[in-house]
Amino acid sequence: MGAHAWVDGALEGLGTELAGRIEQPHVRPWSTVLRVPTRTGDLWFKACGPALAHEPAAIEILARRRPRTLPRLLAVDRVRGWMLQADGGMRLRELGEPARWVDVLALYADLQAEAITVADGLLAAGVPDRRLDRLPELYESLLRSQDGIVGDDLRRLVDLGPTVSRLCQELAGAGLPESVQHDDLHSGNVFVWDGGYVFFDWGDACVAHPFFSLHVTMRVLAYELGVDPASSELTRFRDAYLEPWTRVASRAELVRALRPAGVLGGLARAMGWQALIDTLPPDVRHEYADTVGDRLAQFLAKHG
């Protein structure tokens, strides 16, 4: 059954029907999104590629804990990684109000804290495992997959294996339980709906140290604000994210944990990209190679 036929069947089950032509506004080598106009409003079909096929299951599991912060799924095919979602409202990006991130990050941290109890369920559903005790091994595997890194740079990266292990131990010492982390949390994936916020696009999610999420979020937020990622202007956003975690550790301990989490979060993001690249057709893989190489180069520049 093709995507359009599957959508037709899902709409029939929902007691509604098409009110126009299905359009394809978003196409990537790893996923595609279709806009499905119905008599009651737009719905959205998403087909996830093999590396992201766990997304529908992840959303279902997380929505049992915090339904108002997750997309509302109307139909799901877990085997194929297909889902039909209700409209999510307006993207935060279109509002152009970065101050909203104070509330968004606090809400997101609450969601992560709530999801600690379902981490095992997420792993069983196929969400990638990038917990601290696995990260050194995953780092070694990542280096073995890098055909474009050779010679002295590769040797220096291999020699940094003990540094990765040390940083993992240091971060584990902060005592924060591992949980879901979105790994692509930016203003294009946060929607404003019914007076609250909904977090979309969980295909990059993994089970890992929660602070890894800040690797993407803070860099994109700095870009949108036009400031350096190390700028003090980001402190209020950082503190809003840390506040819910003060139930687990002191603020001073949390701030100290940000340093190793920042380094390891970049490596974990590279691992996510590599897992995705490995599933792409050979003729397009090179287009995304820099997503991994740049992060390894940054790691090498700071620690090698």
N, C-alpha and C positions, 0 to 999 in steps of 0.2 A: 504494500500500500504506500503510495506517494504521500508527500507532505500535504498537498491540497486535499486529497481524499481523507486523510487522517483528520485534518481540521474540520472538514464537512461532517464527519462522524462525531467529532467532539461537540460541534455546535448543535447537532441534532440532539445529543444527550443533554445539552444545556437548555434545550427548548427555544433556541434562537436560530437565526439564519443570516446569511450574508446580506449586506446592504450596499455592496459595491465591489470593486475589483480588489483582490488581494495584491498588495505591493511588497516589494523587497527593498527596504530602505537601508539595510545594513548587511554587508557581506564581508566576511573575513575568511582566510583559508581554514580557520578552526571553528567557525560558527556562522550562522546566518539568522537573521530576524525578519519575520514577515508581519506586516500590519494587516490585521483582519478586521475590516469594518463590519459592524453588525447593527441591527436595529436599536440596540441598547448602548451603542458606543464602540470605540475601538478596542480590540483585543490584540494580543501579541503572541505570535508563535516563535519559538526559538528552537533551533536544531544545534546541539552541541557536538563538536568533534570528539574523537576517541579520548583525547587527553582531558576533556572537560565534561565527559558524559555523566560524571557524578553530580553535576549541578542540581538537577531536579530533586534528587534524593537529599542533598544537603539542605536545600530550601525547605523541603517537607519536614525534616528533623528539627531545624532551627525554628520554623514557624510554630511548632508545638509549644515552644518555650516563650516566644515573643511574636505572636502573629501580626501585630500591627507594624512591626518593623521589617517584615519580609514580604516579597511579592506574593500576591494571592494566586495560587495555581488552580486552574479550572480543569485541566486534563494533563495527564503525565504518561509518557512511555519511558520507563526507566531503562529498558534494554537499549533503545536507540538514542536516549538522551534528548528526547523531545518533550516540549511542554507548551501549554497554552496558558498565558498569564493575563490577568486583568490589567487594565491601564494603571500606571503608577503615578500619574499626575505630571508635574513639571520638574525637569531636572534642575538641581541646584545651580548648575552652570549657567542656565538661562536667566536666573534671577540676578546674578552678579552681586550677591550679598555675602562676601566671605565671612563676615562676623557671625553668620549662622553656624559656622563650624564649631564654635564654643559649645553649643547645644548638641550638635551632631556627634562630636567626638565623645562627649559624656554619655550619650545614648548608645553609641557603638561599644564603648567600654563596658557598659551595663550588659549589653547583649553578649559580649565575650564572656563576662563573668558568669552569666546565666548558662552559657553553653558548655562550661567546664564539665557539667554532669552528663553531657551527651557526647563527649569527645570520642569515647569508644564506639558509640553508634555511628558517628560520622566516619571513623576509620573503617568500620565494617561495611559501610555503604560505598566505599571506594575513594573517599576523600584522601588525598596524599598525606603521608606521614613524614613531617619534617620536624619532629620533636628533637630536643637538644641531644638526647642520647644517640640519635641516628645521624646527626648532622656531620660529624667527622667522616663517617663512612660515605655519606652522600657527596661530600666535598671531593673525596678521592675519585669517586665515580664521575663527577662532573669534569674533573681534569682529564680523565681518560677519554672523554668524548670530544675534546677540543682539538680538532685537526689544525686549526689556524694558529695555535700557540705552540711554539717549538723552542728549542735551544735554551738559552739562559733564562728567559721569562718562565718557561715551563718548569725548569729546575727550581727556580725561586718560589714558584707557587707550590710545588710539591713540598719544598722545605717548610712552607708555612702551615703544613698539616698540624703540627703540635700547637701552633698559635690558635687554630680553629678549636682544637680540643680544650685549650686553656680558657678561651672566651666562653665556650659552652659551659664549662664548670663554674666560671665566675657568674654567668647569668643564672644558672640553676641555683646558685647560692642565695639569690634574692628571694627565692621561695614562692614565686608566682606560679600557680598551676598552669599547665598548657591547655590551650583551647583552640577554637576555630580562629583563623585570621584570614581576612578577606583577600589580602595581597594585591588588590587593585582598587583601593578605596580612594576615590577622587570625586570631584563635583559632577562628573558625567555619570556616575553610578549611584548617586544619592538623589532621591526624588522627594518632592514636597507633596504630601497628600493628607487631606482632611486634618490640617493643623499639626501634623507630625511629619516624620521622615521615614522613608522606606529605602532599605539597602538592596540594590539590584546587582546582578551580574556576579554570581558566586562561583563561576567556573574556575577561577584562579585560586580559590580558597584551599587551605590546607590546615592540618592540625599541627600547631607549632607554638612557640612562645608568643603570647598575644602582642607584645611590643613590636614584633616584626612588621605589623601593619603600618607603622609610622614611616617606614622606608619610602613608600610611595606617597602616602598622604601628605607628609610634611614637605616633600619636594614639589609636589604639584601645587600645594597651597602657597609655598614661597614664590613659585613662578607666577601664580595668579595675583599675588600681592605685589609682585615686582621687587622682592627683597631676596637677600642671600639666605640659603637654607640655615645658616648659623645665626641669623638675625634675632635679636631680642624681641622683635615684633611678633615672633611665633610663640613666645613663652606662654601667653594666655591660652593659646590653643593646646599646647602641650600640657599645661596644668589642668585644663578641663578634662583632658583624657585621663590624666593620672588620678584625679580626685576619686573616682569609684574604686580604684585599686588601693586606696589608703585603708580600706577595711582589711587588707591582707598584709601590707607592709607600710613602714613609715615613708613619708614623702622623701626624706633624704635617701633612703634605700632605693626607692623607685627611680629617683633622678640618677643615682649611680648606675642603675641597671640599663639606662638608656644608651650608655656608651657601647657596651658589648652588644646590646640588641641592635644598635644601628649598623654595626659591622656585619653581624650575622644575618640581619634582615636583608641586606643587599645580596649576600651569598644565597640565601634561601630564594630570593626573587630570581636570581640567575638559574637556580635549579628548576624552578617552575617554568621558566622560559625554555630551558633545554628539554624538559619533558614534553613541552608543546611542540617545539621544533622537530623533535624526533618523529612525530606523527605526520608531519607535513610532506607533501610531494617533494621529491628531490630538487625539482626545478625552481622551487620558491624558498627553500630553506635558507639560502644565502642572504635573502632579504632581511632576515631577522637575527642573523648571527651576532650583530653588534650588541643586541640586548643582553647577551651573556658575556661577550668579550669585554665590553665597557665596564661591567661590574667587577670582573676579575682584575682588570687593569687598575680600577680604583682601589681595590683591596691590596694589590701589589704595591701601589704607590704609597699607601699609608703604612704598610706593615712589612714590606719587603726590602 
